[in-house]
Amino acid sequence: MSGRFRIERVVTEGTFALDGGEWNVDNNIWLIGDDTDVVIVDAAHAAQPIIDAVGDRHVNAVICTHGHHNDHVTVAPELAERVHAPVLLHPGDDVLWKMSHPEELYWHLEDEQRIAIAGTEIQVIHSPGHSPGSVCLYLPEAGALFSGDTLFSGGPGATGRSYSDFPTVIGSIRDRLFALPEETLVHTGHGDGITIGTEAPHLAQWVARGQ
């Protein structure tokens, strides 16, 4: 990895609620940047731990991997206001965003968009299925992918909920994520990291298992 930038993890805890169910979850929030500038990936549960990790750095953007409320976008508007940065979200998740923040605006993320930070570039990969607007963020110079809830150890993120679809997420993983180098380190939205190479051989098992 280049010495110009680094990747940091912040973990927050809270309740995720959807379709009448509630789950206590730990979320990974990722900071990509250097000593001067940083982008925040996801905005879960509480703003202050994220702000503490940012310190006195300039925040270029709060990037949301998807719009699921009660975790990944819970504090996005508050965080954006406090660090004076825009929120970026794929418009496919507008309906989910409005469940939490009906009056708040965000900037649109697009497939294959490039986001410059700390001398490198983040590439946006639209990866629908867990939600219509789910994205993954690829950092080629670091050999790293930030998968949100699209891909975890052992399979895709949950699809048995509103606005999700199992065949779609399988297609996203097969066609977009598993096209990346096998050594790519995947930083997930929850839990520990994986690599593309450790997960790709199990795709057929996931398909047979279903959602």
C-alpha positions as CSV (number, residue, x, y, z in Angstrom):
1,M,0.0,0.0,0.0
2,S,1.2,3.5,-0.7
3,G,2.4,5.5,2.2
4,R,0.3,8.5,1.2
5,F,-3.0,7.1,2.6
6,R,-4.3,4.7,5.1
7,I,-7.5,2.8,6.0
8,E,-8.9,3.0,9.5
9,R,-11.9,1.2,11.1
10,V,-14.4,2.6,13.7
11,V,-16.9,0.2,15.2
12,T,-20.3,1.4,16.5
13,E,-23.1,-0.6,18.0
14,G,-26.9,-0.2,17.9
15,T,-30.2,-1.6,16.8
16,F,-31.1,-2.4,13.2
17,A,-34.9,-2.5,12.6
18,L,-36.7,-3.4,9.4
19,D,-39.9,-5.1,8.4
20,G,-41.0,-5.4,12.1
21,G,-37.8,-7.1,13.2
22,E,-35.0,-5.8,15.4
23,W,-31.3,-6.9,15.6
24,N,-28.5,-5.6,17.7
25,V,-25.5,-5.1,15.4
26,D,-22.0,-3.8,15.3
27,N,-21.1,-1.8,12.2
28,N,-17.8,-1.1,10.6
29,I,-17.2,2.5,9.6
30,W,-14.2,3.0,7.4
31,L,-12.0,6.1,7.0
32,I,-9.9,6.4,3.9
33,G,-7.3,9.2,3.8
34,D,-4.2,10.7,5.2
35,D,-3.2,13.2,7.9
36,T,-5.0,16.0,6.1
37,D,-8.1,14.7,4.2
38,V,-10.4,11.7,4.7
39,V,-13.6,10.2,3.4
40,I,-16.0,8.4,5.7
41,V,-17.6,5.1,4.5
42,D,-21.0,4.7,6.2
43,A,-22.5,6.5,9.2
44,A,-23.9,4.1,11.7
45,H,-25.5,4.5,15.1
46,A,-23.5,7.4,16.6
47,A,-21.7,10.3,15.1
48,Q,-19.3,11.1,17.9
49,P,-17.0,8.1,17.7
50,I,-16.6,8.7,14.0
51,I,-15.8,12.4,14.6
52,D,-13.3,11.5,17.2
53,A,-11.5,9.2,14.7
54,V,-11.5,11.9,12.1
55,G,-9.9,14.4,14.4
56,D,-8.9,17.7,12.8
57,R,-8.8,16.3,9.3
58,H,-10.9,17.7,6.5
59,V,-13.8,15.4,5.5
60,N,-14.3,15.3,1.7
61,A,-17.5,13.2,1.8
62,V,-19.7,10.8,3.8
63,I,-20.2,7.9,1.4
64,C,-23.0,5.5,2.2
65,T,-22.7,2.0,0.8
66,H,-26.5,1.6,0.9
67,G,-29.5,3.2,2.5
68,H,-30.6,0.8,5.2
69,H,-31.8,2.9,8.1
70,N,-31.0,2.3,11.7
71,D,-27.4,1.4,10.9
72,H,-25.6,2.5,7.7
73,V,-27.2,5.9,7.3
74,T,-28.5,6.5,10.8
75,V,-26.4,9.6,11.6
76,A,-25.4,10.6,8.0
77,P,-27.1,14.0,8.0
78,E,-25.9,14.8,11.6
79,L,-22.4,13.7,10.7
80,A,-22.4,15.6,7.4
81,E,-23.4,18.8,9.2
82,R,-20.9,18.5,11.9
83,V,-17.9,17.8,9.6
84,H,-19.2,20.1,6.8
85,A,-19.2,17.4,4.1
86,P,-21.8,16.1,1.6
87,V,-23.5,12.7,1.9
88,L,-23.1,10.5,-1.1
89,L,-25.7,7.7,-1.8
90,H,-26.8,5.8,-4.9
91,P,-30.3,7.1,-5.9
92,G,-31.5,3.5,-6.2
93,D,-31.8,3.6,-2.4
94,D,-33.8,6.8,-2.3
95,V,-36.9,5.0,-0.9
96,L,-34.8,3.5,2.0
97,W,-33.1,6.9,2.7
98,K,-36.5,8.6,3.0
99,M,-37.6,6.1,5.7
100,S,-35.0,7.6,8.0
101,H,-34.4,11.1,6.5
102,P,-37.4,12.2,4.5
103,E,-36.4,15.9,4.5
104,E,-32.7,15.5,4.0
105,L,-30.8,15.7,0.7
106,Y,-27.8,13.8,-0.5
107,W,-25.6,13.8,-3.5
108,H,-25.9,11.0,-6.1
109,L,-23.3,8.2,-6.4
110,E,-23.1,6.6,-9.8
111,D,-21.6,3.4,-11.1
112,E,-17.9,3.7,-12.1
113,Q,-17.7,7.1,-10.5
114,R,-14.2,8.1,-9.3
115,I,-13.6,9.8,-5.9
116,A,-10.2,11.3,-5.4
117,I,-8.7,11.2,-1.9
118,A,-5.1,11.5,-0.5
119,G,-3.4,11.0,-3.8
120,T,-5.4,7.9,-4.8
121,E,-8.8,7.1,-6.2
122,I,-11.9,5.2,-5.0
123,Q,-13.9,3.5,-7.7
124,V,-17.7,3.1,-7.2
125,I,-19.1,-0.3,-8.2
126,H,-23.0,-0.5,-8.2
127,S,-23.8,-3.9,-6.7
128,P,-27.6,-4.1,-6.3
129,G,-29.3,-7.0,-4.5
130,H,-29.0,-6.4,-0.8
131,S,-30.7,-3.1,-1.7
132,P,-31.4,-1.5,-5.1
133,G,-28.7,1.1,-4.6
134,S,-26.0,-0.9,-2.8
135,V,-22.5,0.0,-3.9
136,C,-19.0,-1.3,-3.2
137,L,-16.0,0.9,-3.1
138,Y,-12.8,-0.3,-4.7
139,L,-9.4,1.1,-3.9
140,P,-7.1,-0.4,-6.5
141,E,-3.8,1.1,-5.1
142,A,-4.5,-0.7,-1.8
143,G,-6.0,-3.8,-3.3
144,A,-9.0,-3.2,-1.1
145,L,-12.8,-3.4,-1.5
146,F,-15.4,-1.9,0.9
147,S,-18.4,-4.2,0.4
148,G,-21.0,-2.7,2.7
149,D,-23.6,-5.4,3.1
150,T,-23.2,-6.9,-0.4
151,L,-20.5,-9.5,0.5
152,F,-19.5,-11.2,3.8
153,S,-17.6,-14.2,4.9
154,G,-19.9,-17.1,3.8
155,G,-22.1,-15.3,1.4
156,P,-24.0,-12.2,0.4
157,G,-25.8,-9.9,2.8
158,A,-29.4,-10.7,3.7
159,T,-32.0,-10.5,1.0
160,G,-35.2,-11.7,2.8
161,R,-36.4,-8.2,3.4
162,S,-38.1,-5.3,1.6
163,Y,-36.3,-4.0,-1.6
164,S,-33.8,-6.8,-1.7
165,D,-33.4,-9.7,-4.2
166,F,-31.2,-12.8,-3.9
167,P,-30.6,-13.5,-7.7
168,T,-29.7,-9.8,-8.1
169,V,-27.1,-9.8,-5.4
170,I,-25.6,-13.1,-6.6
171,G,-25.3,-11.5,-10.1
172,S,-23.6,-8.5,-8.6
173,I,-21.1,-10.6,-6.7
174,R,-20.4,-12.9,-9.6
175,D,-20.1,-10.3,-12.3
176,R,-18.6,-7.4,-10.5
177,L,-16.8,-8.4,-7.3
178,F,-15.4,-11.8,-8.3
179,A,-13.9,-10.1,-11.4
180,L,-11.5,-8.4,-9.0
181,P,-8.1,-9.9,-8.2
182,E,-8.2,-12.9,-5.9
183,E,-5.9,-11.2,-3.3
184,T,-8.3,-8.2,-3.0
185,L,-9.0,-7.6,0.8
186,V,-12.7,-7.1,1.4
187,H,-13.6,-4.7,4.3
188,T,-17.1,-5.6,5.2
189,G,-19.9,-3.5,6.7
190,H,-20.0,-5.9,9.7
191,G,-17.5,-8.4,11.1
192,D,-14.1,-9.3,10.0
193,G,-12.4,-9.0,6.6
194,I,-12.1,-11.6,3.9
195,T,-10.6,-11.8,0.4
196,I,-12.1,-12.3,-3.0
197,G,-10.1,-15.5,-3.3
198,T,-11.4,-17.1,-0.2
199,E,-15.1,-16.5,-1.1
200,A,-15.2,-17.0,-4.9
201,P,-15.0,-20.8,-4.8
202,H,-18.2,-21.0,-2.7
203,L,-20.5,-19.1,-5.1
204,A,-22.3,-22.3,-6.3
205,Q,-23.0,-23.3,-2.7
206,W,-24.6,-20.0,-2.0
207,V,-26.8,-20.3,-5.1
208,A,-27.9,-23.8,-4.0
209,R,-28.6,-22.6,-0.5
210,G,-30.6,-19.6,-1.6
211,Q,-31.3,-16.5,0.5
